[in-house]
């Protein structure tokens, strides 16, 4: 595509513009090559402007910058006010505006994003609206699974994925929209058909994320300025603030507060390797019984969010009901199918609020003992460790404390912090720093009727250790335990 077409409708300054063919857009100097446009992005830990000469040596001759750089005379340098914002606009141009060919549902909130987008995929696929997903567990459509770096990828990656999905026949995309994604201009040029709000609690505050809860909430709110319709959780007070700014139609959903879509007669269902719920869904004048294969009231809430979205998209509700019945979310309350007299659950819970939710959910099901296995991420708010240790110490029968993405922190020291909170809460615990060994220990102790909760890693396939990634999976650890037996 010609550079002039890439920048159609996008203002820039250049000493002397000379049009040329652009084969690709890159923002990693290692991917620069002849024919690429290198975009210098300023991030929390690095600045792309420091790598323009590396990109030049790799063959790039066209550059997009927001500050002065020094390059050889044959380099074409385009200057804009904010390269991140412009990357979004030029990526839409470069991929021929795939966002205009799709119904795009954006889901934001502290918790529930991953589960809602995956539930929606099952619902919309069942209703004949072939759907792609972009989020924490990667990008998926049909039988295709692609890795992504962030919950909400960079704008270029979003547009590239939209193009692949649209070309594959997708009619809809459900994507997780994080506060960081909104703040970093990753979704600036996405026309959201529907924006969904799940809940809001303090998280992602400090470090390179958000300075305060108020800033965190501010960026969540931005999604609702750029949607055609909205779905709000009536059970969360922040929805009232969102209603004040909305100028488009919206539906509410909830279990505890009055809502457009709600649930009655919620029943817990447990069978072999199955934890779920059955309930009467009430939406306007319509009532129907729904079954979901995910436990807990929060899963019912997520299902209600899906029903509300599907009603807005005019999806067939019989198909939606079938989709919800079959829906699963990798690493989110995922009950592993094992031929043993106890249950093993893998979940991504990694802070106090999600711990409380998971423990509260599973203790409500008939059980013998609850055994938890978890650690805490290095370099994050230490309050998390105290909260998780306290909740597990109070609610679980045994806590096995281990490693979870320690990065540059000493994993043994992190474990010791958690142990102090468990002990203070009066709980029994063991410390096993090696996570696979910790999982094996929990399984070796499990008795009939026990529920073993492997928390923190969820779908992830690696641990962050001293700046690198070490392959690791909780599900893989479970498999290796039974392979040895």
N, C-alpha and C positions, 0 to 999 in steps of 0.2 A: 504494500500500500504506500502511496506517496505520502511524504511527511506533511504536506499541506492538507491532505485528507485526514490524517491522524489528528491534526490540530484544528479541524473544521469547527468554527464557533468558539475556539479557545484562544483568548488573547495572550500574546507573549511579546517580548522584545528580543531583537537580535541585531548585531552590528550590520550584517549583510546576509539576508536569508537566501539560501540556495536550495531549491526543492530537490529531493532525492528519494529513492525507493527505500522503505523501511521493512525489513524482514521480521523483526520482532522488537518488543519492548522489554528491557531488563533493568533491574535495580540491584543486582548482585554483580560486581565487577568481574567475578570469575566466570559469569555466563556471557559476558560481552564478547562480541565477534563482529566481523565485517557485516555491515548492513543493519546493525542493531542501534536502537536509541537507548542510551544509558540515562536513567533517571536517578538523580542524587537525592535520596531520602534522608531526612534527619530523624534519627531515632533516639531512644532513651540511653543507649549504650554506645552507639556509633553514628558517624555522620558520613553519608555517601559522598559528600564533597571531598572527603579525604582520599577517595578511591577513584577519582576521575582519571588520573594518569594511569592507574592499573587497567581501567576499562579501555583507555586509549591504546595501551600496549597490546591488549587482547584483540584490537581491531575496530572498536567503536569509533565513529567519527561524528556522531550527532549526540548532543548532550542537553539534558534538561536540568537546570539548576535554579536555586533561589538565592544564592549568594555568589560573590565573585570567585572565579577559579582561574588558574593559569594552565593553559593547554597550548599545544603547537598550533601554528597558523592555519593548518588545514582542518581543524576541528570546528564544526558548526555548533555554537553555544546559544541555546534559547533560555531566556530568563523569565521566571514567573514569580508571583508572590509566595506561593505555597506549592511545592512539588507534589506533596501527598494529595492535595485536593485536585490538582491537574492530572495526576496519574489516573484518577478515577474517570475523569472526562475523556481523556485520550484512549483509555482502555476500552470504553464503550464504543468509541469510534472505530478503533482498530479491529474489534471483533464484530463489527457491523450490527451493533445494538441488539444483542440477543435478549436483553432484558425486556424488550418490547414484544417478544414472541411468547412470553411466559406469564402465568399467574404466579406471583412471588409472595410467599407468606414469611414474614419475619417474626421470630419469637424472641422476646427479651425478658429478663428477670434474673434474680440471683440463682434460683434453683428451678429445675423443671424443663429448661430449654431443650436439652438433648432428648428427653423422653417425649416431649410434645412433638418435636419435628419427626421423630421416628414413628410415633403413633400415627401422625398425620399421613406419613408416607403409605402405611398399610391401608388407611382409610381411603385415600384418594386413588391409590392403585386399584383397590377393590371396586371403586366407583367409576373406573374407566378413565380417570384423569391421571395418566402416567406421570409419576412424580419423582423428582430427584431430591436429595437431601444434602445439605452442606452444614457441617458443624464439628463438634469436638471429636467425634469418632471418624471424621473424614468426610469424603463426598461419595455418594452412592446413587446409582440409578440402574434399574434392571439388575443384571448380574455383575455390573461394573462397580468396583470399589477403588477409590483413589485416596492417597494420603493427603492431609492438609496440615499446615504448620500451626495455625491458630484456630481458635473457635470460629472467629470470623476472619477468613483469609484477606490478604491485601486485595484492593479493588481490581487489580489486573487479574489475579487468580479467580476472583468471583466471576468476572466477565468471561474469562477463558472457560470456566466450568459451565456457565450458562450457555455458551456457544456449543460445547460438547453435548450438553443435555438437550438443547433445542434440536440440534442436528440428529440426535438419537430418537427423537419423537416425543420428548417430554413436553407436557402441557403445563406443568406446575413445578415449582421448586419451593421446598420448605427449608429455611435456613435459620440458624442461631445467630442472633445479632447481639454481640457483647457491647458493654459500655466502652471498652477500649476500641472496638471496631468502629463505633460511632465517632469517638473522639479523634481517631486517626484517619478519618475521611474514607474508610474502606467501603462504605455503602452510600456515598453521596449521590451517585447517579443511578440508584436502584429505585424504580417506582413500585413500592410495595402495595400489592393488592390489598393485603390484610396485615395489620400489625397486632401481635398478641403480647399481652403482659401477664406474667405468671405471679410474681411476688417480688418483694424488695426487702432485704435485710443487709446490715453492714457486712461488706466483703470487698476484696480487691482495693483496700485502702492502705496507702503507704507505699514506699519504694517508688517504682516507676509507673505505678498504676494511677490511683486517684489521691489527691491531697486530703479529702474529707468525704464523709458520707453525703454531704450536700452536693459536692461535685459529682460523685458517683450517681446520685439520683438525677442530677441535671442532664447527664449524658444519656441515661436510660430514657428520659423524657423526649429526647430529640427524635427518636424513631416515630413518634406519634404526630410529628409535624409533616411527615413525608409518606403518609399512607392514604389509601382511598376508603378504608373502613378499618374498624378496630374491634378487638375482643379483649375484655378486661376481667380480671379476677375480682369479683365483688367481696371476697373474703379478705382482701388486702387493702388497707386504708389508703395506700398510694394511688389506687384507682380513682379516688375522688379528685386528686390533683390532676390526673390525666384527663378526666372528664372536663375540667375547667379549660383545658387548652384545645380539646378536640373540636374540629369543625366538620367532621365527617360522621356518618352513621356508625354506631357501635352496639355490640351485644355484651352483656355481662354473664359470667358463669360463677357458680359458687355452691358450697355445701351448707355453710353456716349462715350466710346472709342472703336476703332476697335477691334473686337473679333471674335473668331471662332463660338461662339453661341451668337446671339444678338436678340434684339426685335425692331420692327418698329410699327408705328401706334398704340401706346398705348392709350386705351380708358378707362376712369373711368366708372364703372358700379355700380349703386346704385338702389336697390329695397328694398322691405320690409325685414328688418333684414339682408340685404346683401350689403356688400361693397366689390367690387372686381375690376378686370381689365381684359380686352380683348386685345390681341395683336397678331401681326404676328411674330412668332419665325422663325428666319433664322439661319440654321445650315448647313454650307457648301452649297451644291446645293439644299438642302431641305428647303421648306417653309411650315408652317402650322399655322392655327389660333389656339391659346390657350386661355382658360378662366381659371382664378384662383379666388377662393373665399376669397382672402385676398387683402386688399387695399394697394395702394402705389407703387411707383417705386421700393422701396427696396424689396417688395414682388415679383415684376417682376424679379428683380435680383436673388432672391432666387430660383425662378422657373427655370431661365436660368441655374443656377448651377446644378439643378436636371437634366435638359435635357442633359447637358454636361456629367455628371456622367453616366446617363443611356445609352448614346451613347457609352461610353467607355466599359460598361458592356454588350453591344449588346442587350439591352432590346427593345422589340417591341414598336415603338414610338406611335402607335395608343393607346396602353394600357397606355403608359406614359401620353398621353394627357388626358385620362379619369381619371387617378390617380390624376393629378394636379387639375382637375375640382372639385374633391371631397375632396381634402386635407384640413385639418384643423390642427392647432397647439394650444393645450390647453394653454390659458393665453397669447397668442401672437396675438394681434389684433383680439381677439375673440369677434365677434358680437353676443350678447346674443339674442336668439329668444324669443321675448316678444310681447304680443299683446297690444302695446302702440304706440302712435303717435310720439315717439322719439326713438332714438337708444342709447343703452348702450354697451360700449366696454370695455373689460378687457385686459390690456396689462402689460407686465413686465417692461416697460421702467422705469429706475431708475437712469439715469444720464443725463447730458446735451445733449450729442449726440443723445441718443435715444429719449429724449423729443422733441428735434428739429424735428427729423424724424417723430414721431407720430403726433405732432401738424401740421407740414407741410402737412402731408398726409390728415388728416381729414378736414382741412380748405379748401382743394381744392375741396371737394365734396360740393354740394349745401346743405346749412344748415341754421338754424335760429341762434342758439347760440352754443358755445362750453363751456362746464362746466368741469373742471378738479377736480379730487380728488386725493391727493397724500401726502406723507410725505417723510422722508429721514431716511436711516438706521443710527443707532448710531455707533460710533466708526470707521466711515469711513471718507474719505476725505471731509472736509467741503466745498470745492469748488463746490462739486456737488449741495449743497443746494442753493448756489447763482445762479448757472447756471439754475437749474430747476425752481427756483422762477422767474428768469428774463424771461425765455422763456414763462412760463405760463402767467406771468403778461403781456407780450407783445402780445401773440397770443390768449389766452383764454378770453372769456367774463366774466367768474367768476372762481376764484380759491378757492377751499375749501381745506384748509391745515389741515392735520391730522397726525396720527401716522403710522410709518412703521418700524418695528423691532428696537425699540430704544435701546434694550439691557440695558446697565448700564447708558445710558444718560437720562436726564430728557426730556421726549417727548414734554412737553410744551416749553422748551427752544429751541428744534430743530424746532418746529413750528414757534417760534418767529423769528428765523434766516431766515427761508424761507419767512416769511411775509415781512421782511425788503426788501428782493430782489424783491418781487412782487410789493410792494408799490413804490419802487424806479423806477420800470419799468412802473408805472402808471396803474397797474391793480387793479381790484376790488377783494376783498378776504374776506373769513370768516375763523376763526380758530375753529375747533371742534376736540378736542384731541381724543375722542373715535371714532375709525375708522368706526364701524358699524353705529353709529349715523351720521357720516359725509356722508356716502353713502346714508343713508335714507334722509338726508337733500338735497342732490343733486337731488335725484329722486323726492322729493316733489316739487322742484323748476322747474323741467323740463317741457318745453312747446313743443307743436307740432313742429317738425323739428329740435329740439335740438339734440346735440350729447353729451352724458355724458361719459367722459373718466375716468375710474378707473385705476390708474397707480401705478406701483411699485410692487404689490404682484403677479399679473399674476395667475399662476396655484397653488401657495403656499397655504397650508392648516393650517398655524400657524404663529404666530408672536414671535420673540425673545424678551423676556422681562426679564431683570436681570438674565441672564444666563440660563433661561428655555424657554420652548416653550408653548405658550398659543394658543389653537385652534382658528383659524380664517380663513375666506375665503371671498374674495370680492363677488364671485358668491353666496355664502351662505348669505351674507348681502343683496344682491338684492332679493334673494328668500324670506328672512324673511320680507322684506318690503312689498312685494306683498301678502304674507300670511296674513299680518295684515289688508290688505285693504278689 
